[in-house]
Amino acid sequence: EPSIATTATASSNVGTYPITLTGGLDQNYTITLVNGTLTIGKKDLTITADDKQKVYGEANPTLTFTYAGLVNGDTKVATEPSIATTATASSNVGTYPITLTGGEDQNYTITLVNGTLTVGKKDLTITADNKSKVYGSANPALTFTYSGLVNGDTKVTTEPSIATTATASSNVGTYPITLTGGADQNYTITLVNGTCLLYTSDAADE
């Protein structure tokens, strides 16, 4: 019988390669050898954008993607896809697409799978400012202070209410200044109450 071989190997690129017959002998036959062709087709390859997370106000994380299906020691395709997202540092809380575009290699049929960037709420503290007043006087204006605002925000969408149990006729002592409510799609709000101190005018003179 003739020997049969091809120049193609497991690592050969996509293309056509000869399948060659050599030799062969029989006293009863005049043998004609006809070579064949080995066709190597493209391998299926998936490139998937990795899902990412960040907090409102932060810069976008580095966008990356992952291969599934590389062979022959390949670590990437000849022309890698571009990757981008519509999210920015100022994007509101929510989910945004991470999109892959392009990508090419002679040995692979590439499927691109997009990912998601999730923007989470930022921690924000609203603290009632401590106040003081003289016994018998009207309450001072009650105020609060923010800690943690980003992106040029100056307040939350729905500010908390602020109140105290102290009145003009309250006795000398300390009274709570209480924050209630407050909401914003981009912030997880922590409220910190304050204190209103009532003192006598004599104490102020001392």
RAWO-V732169 format. One record per backbone hydrogen bond with DSSP energy under -0.5 kcal/mol. CO is the residue of the C=O (numbers start at 0). NH is the residue of the N-H. E is the energy in kcal/mol with one decimal. If there is no record, write none. Layout:
co=CO nh=NH e=E
co=CO nh=NH e=E
This chain:
co=2 nh=21 e=-2.5
co=4 nh=19 e=-3.3
co=8 nh=11 e=-1.6
co=14 nh=39 e=-3.2
co=16 nh=37 e=-3.7
co=17 nh=6 e=-0.8
co=17 nh=19 e=-0.6
co=18 nh=35 e=-2.8
co=19 nh=4 e=-1.8
co=21 nh=2 e=-2.9
co=25 nh=28 e=-1.4
co=28 nh=25 e=-0.5
co=28 nh=30 e=-0.7
co=32 nh=34 e=-0.5
co=35 nh=18 e=-3.0
co=36 nh=38 e=-0.6
co=37 nh=16 e=-2.5
co=37 nh=39 e=-0.6
co=38 nh=40 e=-0.6
co=39 nh=14 e=-1.4
co=42 nh=108 e=-2.7
co=44 nh=110 e=-2.8
co=45 nh=47 e=-0.5
co=45 nh=67 e=-2.1
co=46 nh=112 e=-2.6
co=47 nh=65 e=-2.8
co=51 nh=117 e=-2.6
co=53 nh=119 e=-3.3
co=54 nh=57 e=-2.5
co=63 nh=49 e=-2.4
co=65 nh=47 e=-2.8
co=67 nh=45 e=-2.4
co=70 nh=73 e=-2.2
co=77 nh=79 e=-0.5
co=78 nh=103 e=-2.4
co=81 nh=100 e=-2.3
co=83 nh=98 e=-3.1
co=87 nh=90 e=-1.5
co=88 nh=56 e=-1.1
co=93 nh=118 e=-3.3
co=95 nh=116 e=-3.5
co=96 nh=85 e=-0.9
co=96 nh=98 e=-0.6
co=97 nh=114 e=-2.6
co=98 nh=83 e=-1.8
co=100 nh=81 e=-2.9
co=103 nh=78 e=-2.6
co=104 nh=107 e=-1.1
co=106 nh=42 e=-2.6
co=107 nh=109 e=-0.7
co=108 nh=44 e=-2.6
co=110 nh=46 e=-2.8
co=112 nh=48 e=-3.0
co=114 nh=97 e=-2.6
co=115 nh=51 e=-2.2
co=115 nh=117 e=-0.6
co=116 nh=95 e=-2.5
co=116 nh=118 e=-0.6
co=117 nh=53 e=-2.2
co=117 nh=119 e=-0.6
co=118 nh=93 e=-1.5
co=119 nh=55 e=-2.8
co=121 nh=187 e=-2.8
co=123 nh=189 e=-2.7
co=124 nh=126 e=-0.5
co=124 nh=146 e=-2.0
co=125 nh=191 e=-2.6
co=126 nh=144 e=-2.7
co=130 nh=196 e=-2.6
co=132 nh=198 e=-2.2
co=133 nh=136 e=-2.3
co=142 nh=128 e=-2.5
co=144 nh=126 e=-2.8
co=146 nh=124 e=-2.5
co=149 nh=152 e=-2.2
co=156 nh=158 e=-0.6
co=157 nh=182 e=-2.3
co=160 nh=179 e=-2.3
co=162 nh=177 e=-3.2
co=166 nh=169 e=-1.3
co=167 nh=135 e=-0.6
co=172 nh=197 e=-3.5
co=174 nh=195 e=-3.7
co=175 nh=164 e=-0.9
co=175 nh=177 e=-0.6
co=176 nh=193 e=-2.6
co=177 nh=162 e=-1.9
co=179 nh=160 e=-2.9
co=182 nh=157 e=-2.6
co=183 nh=186 e=-1.1
co=185 nh=121 e=-2.5
co=186 nh=188 e=-0.7
co=187 nh=123 e=-2.5
co=189 nh=125 e=-2.8
co=190 nh=192 e=-0.5
co=191 nh=127 e=-3.1
co=193 nh=176 e=-2.7
co=194 nh=130 e=-2.6
co=194 nh=196 e=-0.6
co=195 nh=174 e=-2.6
co=195 nh=197 e=-0.5
co=196 nh=132 e=-2.5
co=197 nh=172 e=-1.4
co=198 nh=134 e=-3.3
co=199 nh=203 e=-1.4
co=200 nh=204 e=-1.7
co=201 nh=205 e=-1.8
